[in-house]
Amino acid sequence: MENGKSLINIGELGKPATLLIEKISEALGGYFKPWQIRRVAQAEAEADKIKAIAQVETEMQIVELTRRALGRFLIEESKKQDNMESITSKALPLLENDSKPQKINDDWVTNFFDKCRLISDEDMQILWAKVLAGEANSPGRYSRRTVNFLGSLDKLDAILFSKLCGFCWDIGGIDPLVYKIDDPIYTEHGINFDVLNHLDNIGLLSFNNVSGFKRMGFPKRYPSLYYGIQINITFPNDGKNELEVGKVLLSKIGKELETICGSEPVPGFLDYVINRWIKKGLVLYSFYQ
């Protein structure tokens, strides 16, 4: 933020963006209103506390301590405000014309900015912006638990999760298809036992390297999708068919974050899955063939 000015010019925004700014201001008590007075007042109150504690020190020591504390407090608060405004700025272009920011829960907004205000990394701010825009576009889409989790997510973990999501298919639900973790298609793209075990431990997925997972109850024909490419599956039975979906299932948090992780399709993985399914006796066809 330069010269105490907001990064966002409300007068230049369209209606969805304006509604989001108004919602944030309402929930946080004047988020994009001139905030310096409130911050300085808080800093002065903090300085008063420091003075009271430091009464046993000499007058010069009190002045110096107060000066340093006040300066540190203002710098920290300014950085937090910059982070909050930067994330909001990145969210505005992602708003849809029919977004409903006014319907976002006030407590959700308060919790969101309480967690994101310490995020200064550019890439991580983009993730936070996607969550804010996604919640505005569809209120209730992201749980408070997911927001809290994102607040503790390291950048490296976010990168690993994004790599894993490159293997995600939509087969009545989105999950990564990880069949044999030592196959080169996985290991050459950074996915191995240790990575999957770690992502399991932090709560993004369930990893079962012994028996894996199956989905049950498929009809005779069922569509699957891999990054917009539809592969239609014909099962052997008229109903109650099952399909192996590999060693990994995303958790609820994982499913919510999959939508904003910025993953990309893995070269060769479409053919890898198709060949595996054919060997299992499934009949496949695609409108793209």
C-alpha positions in Angstrom: 0.0 0.0 0.0 1.5 3.4 -1.0 1.1 6.6 1.0 -1.7 5.0 3.1 -3.9 4.5 0.1 -5.9 1.4 -0.6 -4.7 -0.9 -3.4 -8.3 -1.0 -4.7 -10.2 1.8 -6.3 -13.8 1.1 -5.5 -15.0 3.6 -8.1 -13.5 1.6 -10.9 -15.2 -1.7 -10.0 -18.1 -3.5 -11.5 -21.2 -4.5 -9.5 -20.1 -8.0 -8.3 -16.7 -6.6 -7.2 -18.4 -3.6 -5.5 -20.7 -6.0 -3.6 -17.8 -8.1 -2.5 -15.9 -5.0 -1.2 -19.1 -3.8 0.6 -19.6 -7.3 2.1 -16.0 -7.4 3.4 -16.3 -3.9 4.8 -19.5 -4.8 6.6 -18.1 -8.0 8.1 -14.8 -6.5 9.2 -16.0 -3.1 10.2 -14.7 -0.9 7.5 -12.1 -3.0 5.8 -11.6 -0.7 2.8 -12.6 2.5 4.6 -9.7 4.7 5.7 -8.1 2.5 8.2 -5.0 4.4 9.3 -6.9 6.2 12.2 -8.1 2.9 13.6 -4.7 1.3 13.3 -2.9 4.3 14.8 -5.3 4.3 17.7 -4.7 0.7 18.3 -1.0 1.3 18.2 -1.2 4.2 20.7 -3.2 2.0 23.0 -0.5 -0.7 22.7 2.1 2.0 23.4 0.2 3.0 26.6 0.3 -0.6 27.8 4.0 -0.7 27.2 4.5 2.6 29.1 2.7 1.2 32.1 4.8 -2.0 32.2 8.0 -0.1 31.8 7.5 2.5 34.6 10.5 1.1 36.5 12.8 2.1 33.7 14.2 5.5 33.2 12.2 8.1 31.2 14.5 7.8 28.2 14.2 4.0 28.2 10.4 4.3 28.2 10.4 6.7 25.3 12.8 4.5 23.2 10.9 1.3 24.0 7.6 3.0 23.2 9.0 4.4 19.9 10.2 0.9 18.8 7.1 -0.9 19.8 4.9 1.7 18.1 7.0 1.5 14.9 7.0 -2.3 14.9 3.2 -2.4 15.4 2.5 0.0 12.6 4.8 -1.9 10.2 3.2 -5.2 11.0 -0.3 -3.9 10.7 0.6 -2.2 7.4 1.9 -5.5 6.0 -1.2 -7.4 7.1 -3.4 -4.8 5.4 -1.3 -5.0 2.2 -1.7 -8.8 2.2 -5.5 -8.6 2.7 -5.9 -6.0 -0.1 -3.6 -7.9 -2.4 -5.6 -11.1 -2.0 -8.9 -9.2 -2.5 -7.5 -7.5 -5.6 -6.6 -10.9 -7.1 -10.1 -12.2 -6.3 -12.0 -9.5 -8.1 -11.3 -10.6 -11.7 -12.4 -14.1 -10.8 -15.9 -13.0 -9.9 -18.8 -14.2 -12.1 -21.5 -11.9 -13.3 -24.1 -13.7 -11.1 -21.9 -14.0 -8.0 -23.6 -13.4 -4.7 -21.0 -12.0 -2.3 -23.7 -10.4 -0.2 -24.8 -13.9 0.9 -21.4 -14.9 2.3 -21.6 -15.5 6.0 -20.1 -12.7 8.0 -18.2 -15.1 10.3 -16.8 -16.8 7.2 -15.4 -13.5 6.0 -14.0 -12.6 9.4 -12.3 -16.0 9.7 -11.0 -15.8 6.1 -9.2 -12.5 6.6 -7.9 -13.5 10.1 -6.1 -16.4 8.4 -5.0 -14.8 5.2 -3.6 -11.5 6.5 -0.2 -13.1 7.2 0.1 -14.5 3.6 2.6 -12.5 1.5 3.8 -15.1 -0.9 2.4 -14.3 -4.4 1.5 -17.9 -5.4 -0.2 -18.6 -2.0 -2.1 -15.3 -2.3 -3.5 -16.6 -5.6 -4.9 -19.7 -3.9 -6.5 -17.5 -1.2 -8.0 -15.3 -3.9 -9.5 -18.2 -5.7 -11.1 -19.3 -2.5 -12.5 -15.9 -1.8 -13.9 -15.5 -5.4 -15.2 -19.1 -5.3 -17.1 -18.4 -2.1 -18.5 -15.2 -3.6 -19.6 -17.0 -6.7 -21.2 -19.8 -4.8 -21.7 -19.0 -1.0 -21.1 -22.1 1.1 -18.7 -23.7 -1.4 -15.7 -23.6 0.9 -16.0 -24.7 4.5 -14.5 -22.8 7.4 -12.4 -25.9 8.1 -10.9 -25.7 4.6 -10.1 -22.0 5.1 -8.4 -22.9 8.4 -6.5 -25.7 6.8 -5.3 -23.4 4.0 -3.9 -21.1 6.7 -1.5 -23.8 7.8 -0.6 -25.1 4.3 3.0 -24.7 3.3 3.8 -23.7 -0.2 5.7 -26.9 -0.8 2.7 -29.0 0.3 0.5 -26.9 -2.1 2.9 -27.7 -5.0 2.9 -31.4 -4.2 -0.9 -31.5 -4.0 -1.2 -29.6 -7.3 1.1 -32.3 -8.9 -1.1 -35.1 -7.5 -4.3 -33.4 -8.8 -2.8 -33.7 -12.3 -3.9 -37.3 -12.1 -7.5 -36.6 -11.1 -10.4 -38.0 -13.1 -14.1 -37.3 -12.6 -15.9 -40.7 -12.3 -18.9 -39.8 -10.3 -16.6 -37.8 -8.1 -13.1 -36.3 -8.6 -10.1 -38.3 -7.3 -6.6 -39.0 -8.4 -6.2 -42.4 -10.1 -3.0 -43.8 -8.5 -2.7 -47.5 -9.3 1.0 -48.4 -8.9 3.0 -45.8 -7.0 6.3 -47.1 -8.4 5.2 -46.7 -12.1 7.3 -44.0 -13.9 4.1 -42.1 -14.8 3.9 -41.2 -11.1 7.4 -41.1 -9.9 8.6 -39.0 -12.8 6.1 -36.3 -11.9 7.0 -36.2 -8.2 4.4 -38.6 -6.8 5.7 -41.5 -4.6 5.0 -43.3 -1.3 6.5 -40.6 0.9 4.6 -37.8 -0.8 1.2 -39.6 -0.6 1.8 -40.6 3.0 2.6 -37.0 3.9 -0.4 -35.6 2.1 -2.5 -38.2 4.0 -1.0 -37.2 7.3 -1.8 -33.5 6.9 -5.4 -34.3 5.9 -5.7 -33.8 2.2 -6.4 -37.5 1.3 -6.7 -41.1 2.4 -3.9 -43.3 1.2 -4.2 -47.1 1.2 -1.2 -48.8 -0.5 -2.4 -52.3 0.3 -5.9 -52.9 -1.0 -6.7 -49.5 -2.6 -10.2 -48.3 -3.2 -13.2 -49.3 -5.4 -16.3 -47.5 -6.5 -19.4 -49.6 -6.6 -22.8 -49.6 -8.3 -22.0 -48.4 -11.8 -24.6 -49.0 -14.5 -23.8 -50.7 -17.9 -22.4 -47.4 -19.3 -20.9 -44.5 -17.5 -19.0 -41.4 -18.6 -15.6 -40.4 -17.1 -13.7 -37.2 -17.6 -10.1 -36.2 -17.7 -9.5 -32.5 -18.1 -12.5 -32.1 -20.5 -11.9 -35.3 -22.4 -14.8 -37.7 -22.0 -14.1 -41.4 -22.0 -17.3 -43.5 -21.9 -17.0 -46.8 -20.0 -19.0 -49.9 -20.9 -19.0 -52.4 -18.0 -19.6 -56.2 -18.3 -22.8 -56.3 -16.3 -26.1 -54.5 -16.7 -25.8 -53.0 -13.2 -23.9 -53.1 -9.9 -20.5 -52.9 -11.6 -17.4 -51.9 -9.7 -14.3 -50.0 -10.7 -10.8 -49.8 -9.1 -9.9 -46.2 -8.5 -6.4 -46.8 -7.1 -4.7 -46.1 -3.8 -5.9 -42.6 -3.1 -9.2 -40.8 -2.3 -9.3 -37.1 -1.6 -10.7 -35.9 1.7 -13.4 -33.3 1.9 -10.8 -30.6 2.3 -8.8 -32.1 -0.6 -11.9 -32.0 -2.9 -12.5 -28.4 -2.1 -8.9 -27.4 -2.7 -8.6 -29.5 -5.9 -10.8 -26.9 -7.6 -8.3 -24.1 -7.1 -4.9 -25.8 -6.9 -4.0 -25.0 -10.5 -3.2 -28.5 -11.6 -2.5 -29.5 -15.2 -3.0 -32.8 -17.1 -0.1 -35.2 -17.0 1.3 -36.0 -20.4 0.6 -39.7 -21.3 -1.7 -40.3 -18.3 -4.9 -40.5 -20.4 -3.4 -43.3 -22.4 -2.0 -45.0 -19.3 -5.5 -45.2 -17.7 -7.2 -46.2 -20.9 -4.8 -49.1 -21.5 -5.2 -50.2 -17.9 -9.0 -50.3 -18.2 -8.9 -52.1 -21.5 -6.7 -54.8 -19.8 -9.4 -55.1 -17.1 -12.0 -56.0 -19.8 -13.7 -52.6 -20.0 -15.0 -51.3 -23.4 -14.2 -47.6 -23.9 -15.0 -45.0 -26.5 -14.7 -41.3 -26.7 -16.4 -38.6 -28.8 -12.9 -37.2 -29.3 -11.6 -40.3 -31.1 
